[in-house]
Amino acid sequence: MRRADGPMGRRGVAGAAVTALAVALAGCSLAPPYAPPAVTAPPAYKQAGEWAPAAPADAAARGGWWTVFGDPTLDGLETRLDTANPTLAGALAAFDQARAFAAEAGAALLPSVATSGAPTTNRQSANRPLRGADQPNLYAANTLQAQVGYEFDVWGRIRNLVAEGRAEAQASAGDLATAKLSLEAELADDYIALRGLDAQAALLAQTVDAYGRALSLTQARHTGGVASGLDVDRAAAQLSSARAQVSDVAAARALYEDAIAALTGQAAPGFAIAPAAGSTLIPAIPAGLPSSLLERRPDIAAAERRAFAANRDIGVARAAFYPTFSLDAFGGFQNTGGPDFLTLPNSYWTLGPQFAFVLFDGGRRHAILAASRAAFDVASANYKATVLAAFQQVQDGLSQQTALAAEAKDAADAVTESRATTRLSLIRYKQGATNYLDVVIAQTAELTAEQQALSLETRRRQASVGLVRALGGGWTAADLPTLRQAGALARVPAATAPGGR
């Protein structure tokens, strides 16, 4: 039996020892223990009123949240937005790119295999240094080679890079959901504003008709010598003012219609939405508990995933202070031509472990580590800021809902009272008990009250959209792709993803 104390034997034993050590340490990771940045959620929203009954996040509407407004036209527009909006398509492409980067990082967990071949004809210089006298000027050099390399992830550098890439892909998925929700809410907001203008246009059409009849009345009374020319002028001015508002509403409606066309990926000149006298519903939006907001906002989930990615980047930076170990092998065939190319005498190979260690870099690694720790602090601060902003937006939405509901009730009372005033003033004018100025004042007050009531209804619907958006729509954290679904190779142990992510 051959002893292993010769040069080749000692090298083999040393290589085996290095390899065994690398394998034994392969489960090590230098990333700090991770937990999501701590943010204390308030126990409840204030001024929640009827819009915030306690409800678990799982009860939230899924998918098409806009269906709560009960408008088939809006449903169709939202569906078209999801498939034709170019901004959303760009966000989807960014997510696909992040998944591809995650897959690229995951490929480093597996050995690399490469092959190359080079059948060449060469001429060497007659004056090449150390050239032998019997060497030919022209010669062939045929090479076919394969190489296999594998880096032992002793310090967790590769695994942390993979986890970082997957977390970035998850964050990109959150960005995609945020962009989608934002565009859907913008479309709903514009559509509700357009329908509010339709209601204003219908009101003004009725007003123009009523003012036209009033003008005819004053002209008849003036012809009969009962009313003065001043009354006729006042009635005519009132009618012209109402007609001017009709044109103003039409111009504003055209702007919203063009905005909706752009959101749904259509050219504005060829797009139109037929006016509708009806209006969307004013839904009651359950806000749930503040703590559930952390699972219902895609931007919060994206910010948390970026904090996790920054944490893993610290592990990558710390691994640079330690040596890297790898096992490389390559071999192939080489000769100067002839039919016996793939034969044993023409073969060559190399096999053995390698390690590399930076002895001095002028503080570069320390700077990278400091930068990665600062990046984690930035990501943590951004996460906390996102959460606090989300709480504020929901609270603002609930407060606005409560205030607008009370204001709408008062506005409805004002409409009722102003209509009665207009009716009585016309009766008194026909009876000659007052001049037409009282009628104009009453009509102006009635139109203002009705326009205010319609405006408040539109604002209440838009506030509902804003609250849905603040609550994350129908999204929940469960919609984030898992680490494996994010596109990387499924080779990272679950321990690299706290919380099962």
Long-range contacts (C-beta under 8 A, 24 or more apart in sequence): 11-352, 15-352, 15-353, 18-325, 18-353, 18-355, 19-152, 19-327, 19-353, 21-325, 22-152, 22-154, 22-325, 22-353, 23-152, 25-152, 25-154, 25-155, 26-152, 26-153, 26-154, 27-493, 28-154, 28-155, 28-156, 29-155, 29-156, 29-159, 29-160, 29-315, 29-495, 29-496, 30-155, 30-156, 30-157, 30-160, 30-314, 30-315, 30-318, 30-319, 30-322, 31-156, 31-160, 31-163, 31-311, 31-312, 31-314, 31-315, 31-316, 31-318, 32-311, 32-314, 32-315, 34-308, 34-311, 34-312, 34-498, 35-498, 36-304, 36-307, 36-308, 36-383, 37-304, 37-307, 37-380, 37-381, 37-383, 37-384, 39-294, 39-383, 39-384, 39-387, 39-388, 41-289, 41-290, 41-291, 41-293, 41-294, 41-391, 42-290, 42-391, 43-289, 43-290, 44-289, 44-290, 45-287, 45-290, 45-394, 45-395, 45-398, 46-395, 46-398, 46-399, 47-395, 47-398, 47-399, 47-402, 48-287, 48-398, 48-402, 49-398, 49-401, 49-402, 49-405, 50-284, 51-284, 51-285, 51-286, 51-287, 51-398, 51-401, 51-402, 51-467, 52-286, 52-287, 52-288, 52-398, 53-286, 54-288, 54-289, 55-286, 55-288, 56-288, 56-292, 57-288, 57-292, 57-295, 57-296, 57-476, 58-476, 59-286, 60-286, 60-288, 60-296, 60-471, 60-472, 60-474, 60-476, 61-473, 61-474, 62-474, 63-474, 64-474, 65-184, 65-468, 65-473, 65-474, 66-184, 66-188, 68-281, 68-283, 68-285, 68-464, 68-468, 69-188, 69-192, 69-280, 69-281, 69-283, 69-461, 69-464, 70-280, 70-281, 71-191, 71-195, 71-280, 71-281, 73-191, 73-273, 73-276, 74-188, 74-191, 74-280, 77-187, 77-191, 77-260, 77-263, 77-264, 78-184, 78-187, 78-188, 80-264, 80-265, 80-266, 81-183, 81-184, 81-187, 81-263, 81-264, 81-265, 82-180, 82-184, 83-265, 84-264, 84-265, 84-266, 85-183, 85-263, 85-264, 85-265, 86-265, 87-179, 87-183, 88-176, 88-179, 88-180, 88-183, 91-175, 91-176, 91-179, 91-180, 92-176, 94-172, 94-175, 94-176, 95-169, 95-172, 95-173, 95-175, 95-176, 97-172, 98-165, 98-168, 98-169, 98-171, 98-172, 98-173, 98-486, 98-487, 99-169, 99-172, 99-486, 99-487, 99-488, 100-487, 101-165, 101-168, 101-169, 102-162, 102-165, 102-166, 102-168, 102-169, 102-486, 102-487, 102-488, 103-487, 103-488, 103-489, 104-165, 105-158, 105-161, 105-162, 105-164, 105-165, 105-166, 105-488, 106-162, 106-165, 106-166, 106-488, 106-489, 106-491, 106-492, 107-489, 108-151, 108-158, 108-161, 108-162, 109-153, 109-158, 109-159, 109-162, 109-489, 109-491, 109-492, 110-150, 110-489, 110-491, 111-148, 111-149, 111-150, 112-148, 112-149, 112-150, 113-146, 113-147, 113-148, 114-146, 114-147, 115-144, 115-145, 115-146, 115-147, 116-143, 116-144, 116-145, 116-147, 117-143, 117-144, 117-145, 118-142, 118-143, 119-143, 139-336, 140-336, 140-337, 141-334, 141-336, 142-333, 142-334, 142-335, 142-336, 142-337, 142-341, 143-332, 143-333, 143-334, 144-332, 144-333, 144-334, 144-341, 144-342, 145-330, 145-331, 145-332, 145-333, 145-334, 146-330, 146-331, 146-332, 147-328, 147-329, 147-330, 148-328, 148-329, 148-330, 149-326, 149-327, 149-328, 149-329, 150-326, 150-327, 150-328, 151-324, 151-325, 151-326, 152-325, 152-326, 152-327, 154-322, 154-324, 154-325, 155-315, 155-318, 155-319, 155-322, 156-315, 156-319, 157-315, 157-316, 157-319, 157-320, 157-324, 159-492, 159-493, 159-496, 160-312, 160-313, 160-315, 160-316, 160-319, 160-496, 161-312, 161-316, 162-488, 162-489, 162-491, 162-492, 162-496, 163-308, 163-309, 163-312, 163-483, 163-492, 163-496, 163-497, 164-309, 164-312, 164-313, 164-316, 165-309, 165-488, 166-483, 166-486, 166-487, 166-488, 166-492, 166-497, 167-305, 167-306, 167-308, 167-309, 167-312, 167-483, 167-486, 167-501, 168-305, 168-306, 168-309, 169-481, 169-486, 169-487, 169-488, 170-301, 170-302, 170-305, 170-480, 170-481, 170-483, 170-486, 170-501, 171-301, 171-302, 171-303, 171-305, 171-306, 171-309, 172-302, 173-298, 173-302, 173-479, 173-480, 173-481, 173-486, 174-298, 174-299, 174-301, 174-302, 174-303, 174-305, 174-480, 175-298, 175-299, 175-302, 176-298, 177-298, 177-475, 177-479, 178-298, 178-299, 178-302, 181-298, 181-469, 181-472, 181-473, 181-475, 182-469, 183-263, 184-473, 185-465, 185-466, 185-468, 185-469, 185-473, 186-263, 187-260, 187-263, 187-264, 188-465, 189-462, 189-465, 189-466, 190-256, 190-259, 190-260, 190-263, 191-256, 191-260, 192-280, 192-458, 192-461, 192-462, 192-465, 193-256, 193-458, 193-462, 194-253, 194-256, 194-257, 194-260, 194-273, 195-276, 195-279, 195-280, 195-458, 196-279, 196-454, 196-455, 196-457, 196-458, 196-461, 197-249, 197-252, 197-253, 197-256, 198-253, 198-275, 198-276, 198-277, 199-277, 199-279, 199-454, 199-457, 199-458, 200-249, 200-451, 200-454, 200-455, 201-246, 201-249, 201-250, 201-253, 201-275, 202-277, 203-447, 203-450, 203-451, 203-454, 204-242, 204-245, 204-246, 204-249, 205-246, 207-242, 207-447, 208-239, 208-242, 208-243, 208-246, 210-443, 211-235, 211-238, 211-239, 211-242, 211-443, 212-239, 214-238, 214-239, 214-426, 214-439, 214-443, 215-239, 217-430, 218-436, 226-432, 227-436, 228-435, 230-436, 231-435, 231-436, 234-436, 234-437, 234-440, 235-436, 235-440, 238-440, 238-443, 238-444, 242-447, 279-457, 279-461, 280-461, 282-457, 282-460, 282-461, 282-464, 283-464, 285-401, 285-464, 285-467, 285-468, 285-471, 287-394, 287-398, 287-467, 287-471, 288-471, 290-391, 290-394, 293-387, 293-390, 293-391, 293-394, 293-471, 293-472, 294-387, 294-477, 295-476, 295-477, 295-478, 296-471, 296-472, 296-475, 296-476, 296-477, 297-386, 297-390, 297-471, 297-472, 297-475, 298-472, 298-475, 298-479, 299-386, 299-390, 300-383, 300-386, 300-387, 300-390, 301-477, 301-480, 303-379, 303-382, 303-383, 303-386, 303-387, 304-383, 305-480, 305-501, 306-379, 306-382, 306-383, 307-376, 307-379, 307-380, 307-382, 307-383, 308-498, 308-501, 309-379, 310-372, 310-375, 310-376, 310-378, 310-379, 310-380, 311-376, 312-496, 313-372, 313-375, 313-376, 314-369, 314-372, 314-373, 314-376, 316-372, 317-365, 317-368, 317-369, 317-371, 317-372, 318-369, 320-358, 320-365, 320-368, 320-369, 321-365, 321-369, 322-357, 323-355, 323-356, 323-357, 324-355, 324-356, 324-357, 325-353, 325-354, 325-355, 326-353, 326-354, 326-355, 327-352, 327-353, 327-354, 328-352, 328-353, 328-354, 390-470, 393-466, 393-469, 393-470, 394-467, 394-470, 394-471, 396-466, 396-470, 397-463, 397-466, 397-467, 397-470, 397-471, 398-467, 400-463, 400-466, 400-467, 401-460, 401-463, 401-464, 401-467, 404-456, 404-459, 404-460, 404-463, 405-460, 407-456, 408-453, 408-456, 408-457, 408-460, 411-449, 411-452, 411-453, 411-456, 412-453, 414-449, 414-452, 414-453, 415-446, 415-449, 415-450, 415-453, 417-449, 418-442, 418-445, 418-446, 418-448, 418-449, 418-450, 419-446, 421-445, 421-446, 422-446
